[in-house]
């Protein structure tokens, strides 16, 4: 899996300014206001933000994460228009030795058949993509506001979430925490939401 934060709009200060509309003034005390908003459930000012990530994940993870619709936008690579060889992510089972059948051989056969079918133009590409397994890597642009991001973190870091989806959520979080724009918000969301 690969995750890269490619765009960020807004900051702790912009969230504070937006929250200030309640008082008809801009508020400057970010260090006090942001924790107050988070701890008291006043999350709507955080919806005026934007995070955009470029991600590469297996299709089975993509189908889990793309269930998040509120506050999210998604654009995914279409195998209908892409003729490059597919990549398979089999890291989810720790390598071929952990399972009873030869997955590498099976995937090699599928890739060979896909490449062969794919040479037949658009109609055959439409057919060829149907034989690809859900461990095929897909590429996605994922955008969300920071409130939705933290809701995603709570749900997808739950022990009930699929292990690979938890791993993906952690990669997203690590990528955001490298940035300073939401350092105060991130600190208090982490403390409050326990994710």
C-alpha positions as CSV (number, residue, x, y, z in Angstrom):
1,X,0.0,0.0,0.0
2,X,1.1,3.5,-0.7
3,X,-0.3,6.8,0.7
4,X,0.8,10.4,-0.1
5,X,-0.9,13.6,1.1
6,X,-0.8,15.8,-2.0
7,X,-3.0,18.7,-1.1
8,X,-4.2,20.4,2.1
9,X,-6.5,23.4,2.4
10,X,-7.2,25.2,5.6
11,X,-5.5,25.1,9.0
12,X,-6.2,25.3,12.7
13,X,-6.4,29.1,12.2
14,X,-8.9,28.9,9.4
15,X,-11.1,26.5,11.5
16,X,-10.9,29.0,14.4
17,X,-11.8,31.9,12.0
18,X,-14.8,29.9,10.7
19,X,-15.9,29.1,14.2
20,X,-15.8,32.8,15.0
21,X,-18.8,33.5,12.8
22,X,-20.9,32.4,15.9
23,X,-19.6,35.6,17.6
24,X,-19.3,37.6,14.4
25,X,-15.6,38.0,14.8
26,X,-12.3,36.2,14.0
27,X,-10.9,34.3,16.9
28,X,-7.2,34.1,17.4
29,X,-6.8,31.8,20.4
30,X,-6.3,28.6,18.4
31,X,-4.7,26.8,21.3
32,X,-7.8,27.2,23.5
33,X,-10.6,27.3,20.9
34,X,-9.7,24.1,18.9
35,X,-9.7,21.9,22.0
36,X,-13.0,23.5,23.1
37,X,-14.6,22.8,19.8
38,X,-13.4,19.1,19.7
39,X,-14.2,18.3,23.3
40,X,-17.7,19.8,23.1
41,X,-18.6,18.2,19.8
42,X,-18.7,21.5,17.8
43,X,-17.2,19.9,14.7
44,X,-18.9,21.7,11.8
45,X,-16.0,24.3,11.4
46,X,-13.7,21.4,10.6
47,X,-15.9,20.6,7.6
48,X,-14.5,23.7,5.8
49,X,-11.2,22.0,5.2
50,X,-9.7,19.7,2.5
51,X,-7.2,16.9,2.5
52,X,-6.4,15.1,-0.7
53,X,-4.4,11.8,-0.8
54,X,-3.0,9.7,-3.6
55,X,-3.3,6.1,-2.6
56,X,-2.4,2.7,-4.1
57,X,-4.3,-0.2,-2.4
58,X,-5.6,-3.6,-3.3
59,X,-9.2,-3.5,-4.6
60,X,-10.5,-5.4,-1.5
61,X,-9.2,-2.5,0.7
62,X,-10.5,0.1,-1.8
63,X,-14.0,-1.4,-1.5
64,X,-13.9,-1.0,2.3
65,X,-12.6,2.5,2.4
66,X,-14.9,3.8,-0.4
67,X,-17.9,3.0,1.7
68,X,-17.2,6.4,3.4
69,X,-19.3,8.9,1.4
70,X,-20.1,11.8,3.7
71,X,-17.3,14.3,3.4
72,X,-15.3,12.2,0.9
73,X,-14.7,12.3,-2.8
74,X,-13.1,9.5,-4.8
75,X,-11.6,9.1,-8.3
76,X,-10.3,5.7,-9.1
77,X,-8.2,4.4,-12.0
78,X,-10.3,2.6,-14.6
79,X,-8.9,-0.6,-16.0
80,X,-11.3,0.1,-19.0
81,X,-8.8,2.7,-20.1
82,X,-5.6,1.4,-18.7
83,X,-3.6,-1.3,-20.5
84,X,-0.6,-1.6,-18.2
85,X,0.0,-4.9,-16.5
86,X,-1.8,-5.3,-13.2
87,X,0.1,-5.4,-10.0
88,X,-1.0,-7.8,-7.2
89,X,-0.7,-7.1,-3.5
90,X,-0.4,-10.4,-1.6
91,X,1.2,-8.9,1.5
92,X,-2.1,-9.6,3.3
93,X,-1.2,-13.2,3.9
94,X,2.4,-12.7,4.7
95,X,3.7,-14.5,1.6
96,X,3.0,-17.6,-0.3
97,X,4.2,-20.0,2.5
98,X,1.3,-19.0,4.8
99,X,-1.4,-20.5,2.6
100,X,-2.0,-24.0,1.2
101,X,-2.2,-23.3,-2.6
102,X,0.3,-21.7,-5.0
103,X,-1.1,-18.2,-5.2
104,X,2.0,-16.9,-7.2
105,X,1.4,-19.4,-10.0
106,X,-2.3,-18.6,-10.1
107,X,-1.6,-14.8,-10.2
108,X,1.0,-15.3,-13.0
109,X,-1.6,-17.2,-15.0
110,X,-4.2,-14.5,-14.5
111,X,-1.7,-11.8,-15.5
112,X,-0.7,-13.7,-18.6
113,X,-4.4,-14.1,-19.6
114,X,-5.2,-10.4,-18.8
115,X,-2.3,-9.2,-21.0
116,X,-3.4,-11.4,-23.8
117,X,-7.0,-10.3,-23.7
118,X,-6.0,-6.7,-23.3
119,X,-4.4,-6.6,-26.7
120,X,-7.9,-6.8,-28.3
121,X,-8.8,-3.1,-27.9
122,X,-11.4,-1.4,-25.7
123,X,-14.1,-4.2,-25.8
124,X,-11.6,-6.8,-24.8
125,X,-10.2,-4.5,-22.0
126,X,-13.7,-4.3,-20.7
127,X,-13.8,-8.1,-20.6
128,X,-10.2,-8.6,-19.4
129,X,-10.7,-6.5,-16.3
130,X,-13.4,-8.9,-15.1
131,X,-10.8,-11.7,-14.5
132,X,-8.7,-9.7,-12.2
133,X,-8.8,-10.7,-8.5
134,X,-9.5,-8.3,-5.7
135,X,-5.8,-8.3,-4.6
136,X,-5.1,-6.2,-7.8
137,X,-3.7,-2.8,-6.9
138,X,-5.8,0.2,-7.8
139,X,-4.9,3.9,-7.7
140,X,-7.2,6.4,-6.1
141,X,-7.4,10.1,-5.3
142,X,-9.2,10.5,-2.0
143,X,-10.4,13.9,-0.7
144,X,-12.1,14.6,2.6
145,X,-12.6,17.2,5.2
146,X,-10.7,16.8,8.5
147,X,-13.9,16.0,10.4
148,X,-14.6,13.1,8.1
149,X,-11.0,12.1,8.2
150,X,-11.1,11.7,12.0
151,X,-14.4,9.8,11.8
152,X,-12.8,7.5,9.3
153,X,-9.9,7.0,11.7
154,X,-12.2,6.0,14.6
155,X,-14.1,3.5,12.5
156,X,-11.2,2.0,10.5
157,X,-8.8,1.7,13.5
158,X,-11.4,-0.3,15.4
159,X,-10.4,-3.9,16.3
160,X,-13.5,-4.9,14.3
161,X,-12.1,-3.4,11.1
162,X,-10.2,-5.6,8.6
163,X,-6.5,-5.7,9.4
164,X,-5.5,-4.3,6.0
165,X,-8.0,-1.5,6.3
166,X,-6.5,-0.6,9.8
167,X,-3.1,-0.6,8.2
168,X,-4.3,1.8,5.5
169,X,-5.9,4.1,8.1
170,X,-2.6,4.2,10.0
171,X,-0.7,5.1,6.8
172,X,-3.1,8.0,6.2
173,X,-2.7,9.2,9.8
174,X,1.1,9.0,9.6
175,X,1.0,11.1,6.4
176,X,-1.2,13.8,8.0
177,X,0.8,14.0,11.2
178,X,3.9,14.9,9.2
179,X,2.2,18.3,8.4
180,X,1.8,21.3,10.7
181,X,-1.4,22.9,9.3
182,X,-3.6,21.0,11.8
183,X,-1.1,20.2,14.6
184,X,-3.5,21.5,17.4
185,X,-6.5,19.8,15.9
186,X,-4.7,16.5,15.4
187,X,-3.4,16.5,19.0
188,X,-6.9,17.0,20.5
189,X,-8.7,14.7,18.0
190,X,-6.2,11.9,18.9
191,X,-6.7,12.5,22.6
192,X,-10.5,12.7,22.4
193,X,-11.2,10.0,19.9
194,X,-8.7,7.5,21.1
195,X,-7.7,6.2,17.7
